[in-house]
Amino acid sequence: MQFEFDPDKSRQNKEKHGIDFIEAQVLWCDDELVEIPA
């Protein structure tokens, strides 16, 4: 899966949540990913 994102938004996410979008991409490839319906 390929992701596209705004680098500035990624930086803001890192500052606010401690994870940028590059780091977050790895979570979608995790074999133990658990999705909880909203």
N, CA, C and O atoms as a GROMACS GRO file, in nm:
protein
  152
    1MET      N    1   0.085  -0.116   0.000
    1MET     CA    2   0.000   0.000   0.000
    1MET      C    3   0.090   0.124   0.000
    1MET      O    4   0.186   0.131   0.077
    2GLN      N    5   0.060   0.219  -0.086
    2GLN     CA    6   0.137   0.342  -0.091
    2GLN      C    7   0.058   0.454  -0.024
    2GLN      O    8  -0.064   0.462  -0.037
    3PHE      N    9   0.129   0.539   0.047
    3PHE     CA   10   0.068   0.651   0.116
    3PHE      C   11   0.122   0.781   0.060
    3PHE      O   12   0.240   0.792   0.029
    4GLU      N   13   0.035   0.879   0.047
    4GLU     CA   14   0.075   1.014   0.011
    4GLU      C   15   0.031   1.105   0.125
    4GLU      O   16  -0.078   1.088   0.180
    5PHE      N   17   0.116   1.201   0.159
    5PHE     CA   18   0.081   1.292   0.268
    5PHE      C   19   0.158   1.422   0.254
    5PHE      O   20   0.259   1.430   0.185
    6ASP      N   21   0.108   1.521   0.322
    6ASP     CA   22   0.170   1.653   0.326
    6ASP      C   23   0.282   1.649   0.431
    6ASP      O   24   0.255   1.620   0.548
    7PRO      N   25   0.406   1.678   0.392
    7PRO     CA   26   0.517   1.674   0.488
    7PRO      C   27   0.497   1.768   0.608
    7PRO      O   28   0.537   1.735   0.720
    8ASP      N   29   0.436   1.883   0.586
    8ASP     CA   30   0.410   1.975   0.697
    8ASP      C   31   0.310   1.916   0.795
    8ASP      O   32   0.326   1.928   0.916
    9LYS      N   33   0.206   1.852   0.742
    9LYS     CA   34   0.106   1.788   0.828
    9LYS      C   35   0.169   1.672   0.905
    9LYS      O   36   0.135   1.648   1.021
   10SER      N   37   0.260   1.600   0.841
   10SER     CA   38   0.330   1.490   0.907
   10SER      C   39   0.413   1.542   1.025
   10SER      O   40   0.414   1.482   1.132
   11ARG      N   41   0.481   1.654   1.003
   11ARG     CA   42   0.561   1.716   1.109
   11ARG      C   43   0.472   1.761   1.225
   11ARG      O   44   0.506   1.741   1.342
   12GLN      N   45   0.358   1.821   1.193
   12GLN     CA   46   0.264   1.865   1.296
   12GLN      C   47   0.211   1.746   1.375
   12GLN      O   48   0.194   1.754   1.496
   13ASN      N   49   0.185   1.636   1.306
   13ASN     CA   50   0.137   1.516   1.372
   13ASN      C   51   0.242   1.462   1.469
   13ASN      O   52   0.210   1.417   1.579
   14LYS      N   53   0.369   1.467   1.427
   14LYS     CA   54   0.480   1.422   1.513
   14LYS      C   55   0.485   1.506   1.640
   14LYS      O   56   0.502   1.453   1.750
   15GLU      N   57   0.471   1.637   1.625
   15GLU     CA   58   0.475   1.727   1.740
   15GLU      C   59   0.357   1.703   1.834
   15GLU      O   60   0.372   1.706   1.956
   16LYS      N   61   0.240   1.681   1.778
   16LYS     CA   62   0.118   1.668   1.858
   16LYS      C   63   0.099   1.528   1.917
   16LYS      O   64   0.057   1.514   2.032
   17HIS      N   65   0.132   1.424   1.837
   17HIS     CA   66   0.101   1.286   1.878
   17HIS      C   67   0.223   1.197   1.900
   17HIS      O   68   0.211   1.084   1.947
   18GLY      N   69   0.343   1.249   1.865
   18GLY     CA   70   0.464   1.171   1.887
   18GLY      C   71   0.495   1.070   1.777
   18GLY      O   72   0.585   0.988   1.793
   19ILE      N   73   0.421   1.075   1.667
   19ILE     CA   74   0.446   0.984   1.555
   19ILE      C   75   0.417   1.058   1.425
   19ILE      O   76   0.314   1.124   1.412
   20ASP      N   77   0.509   1.046   1.329
   20ASP     CA   78   0.484   1.110   1.200
   20ASP      C   79   0.423   1.007   1.105
   20ASP      O   80   0.411   0.890   1.138
   21PHE      N   81   0.385   1.054   0.987
   21PHE     CA   82   0.314   0.966   0.894
   21PHE      C   83   0.405   0.857   0.837
   21PHE      O   84   0.357   0.750   0.800
   22ILE      N   85   0.534   0.884   0.828
   22ILE     CA   86   0.627   0.781   0.781
   22ILE      C   87   0.632   0.666   0.882
   22ILE      O   88   0.624   0.549   0.844
   23GLU      N   89   0.644   0.699   1.009
   23GLU     CA   90   0.645   0.597   1.114
   23GLU      C   91   0.511   0.523   1.121
   23GLU      O   92   0.508   0.402   1.144
   24ALA      N   93   0.402   0.595   1.102
   24ALA     CA   94   0.269   0.535   1.113
   24ALA      C   95   0.242   0.433   1.002
   24ALA      O   96   0.163   0.341   1.022
   25GLN      N   97   0.306   0.449   0.887
   25GLN     CA   98   0.285   0.356   0.776
   25GLN      C   99   0.318   0.213   0.815
   25GLN      O  100   0.254   0.119   0.767
   26VAL      N  101   0.416   0.196   0.900
   26VAL     CA  102   0.458   0.062   0.942
   26VAL      C  103   0.345  -0.011   1.014
   26VAL      O  104   0.336  -0.134   1.006
   27LEU      N  105   0.260   0.063   1.083
   27LEU     CA  106   0.151   0.001   1.158
   27LEU      C  107   0.055  -0.075   1.068
   27LEU      O  108  -0.001  -0.177   1.108
   28TRP      N  109   0.034  -0.026   0.945
   28TRP     CA  110  -0.058  -0.091   0.852
   28TRP      C  111  -0.003  -0.222   0.798
   28TRP      O  112  -0.078  -0.303   0.743
   29CYS      N  113   0.127  -0.246   0.813
   29CYS     CA  114   0.190  -0.368   0.764
   29CYS      C  115   0.210  -0.471   0.876
   29CYS      O  116   0.266  -0.578   0.852
   30ASP      N  117   0.166  -0.440   0.996
   30ASP     CA  118   0.184  -0.526   1.111
   30ASP      C  119   0.092  -0.648   1.100
   30ASP      O  120  -0.030  -0.633   1.085
   31ASP      N  121   0.149  -0.768   1.109
   31ASP     CA  122   0.070  -0.892   1.102
   31ASP      C  123  -0.030  -0.904   1.218
   31ASP      O  124  -0.128  -0.976   1.207
   32GLU      N  125  -0.004  -0.833   1.327
   32GLU     CA  126  -0.091  -0.840   1.443
   32GLU      C  127  -0.183  -0.718   1.453
   32GLU      O  128  -0.233  -0.687   1.561
   33LEU      N  129  -0.205  -0.650   1.341
   33LEU     CA  130  -0.293  -0.534   1.337
   33LEU      C  131  -0.434  -0.572   1.381
   33LEU      O  132  -0.490  -0.670   1.333
   34VAL      N  133  -0.489  -0.494   1.471
   34VAL     CA  134  -0.626  -0.513   1.517
   34VAL      C  135  -0.703  -0.387   1.481
   34VAL      O  136  -0.665  -0.277   1.521
   35GLU      N  137  -0.812  -0.403   1.406
   35GLU     CA  138  -0.897  -0.290   1.369
   35GLU      C  139  -1.025  -0.297   1.450
   35GLU      O  140  -1.092  -0.401   1.454
   36ILE      N  141  -1.060  -0.187   1.513
   36ILE     CA  142  -1.181  -0.180   1.593
   36ILE      C  143  -1.277  -0.084   1.523
   36ILE      O  144  -1.243   0.033   1.503
   37PRO      N  145  -1.396  -0.132   1.484
   37PRO     CA  146  -1.491  -0.045   1.416
   37PRO      C  147  -1.529   0.075   1.504
   37PRO      O  148  -1.545   0.062   1.625
   38ALA      N  149  -1.542   0.189   1.440
   38ALA     CA  150  -1.578   0.310   1.515
   38ALA      C  151  -1.728   0.320   1.533
   38ALA      O  152  -1.777   0.415   1.593
   0.00000   0.00000   0.00000
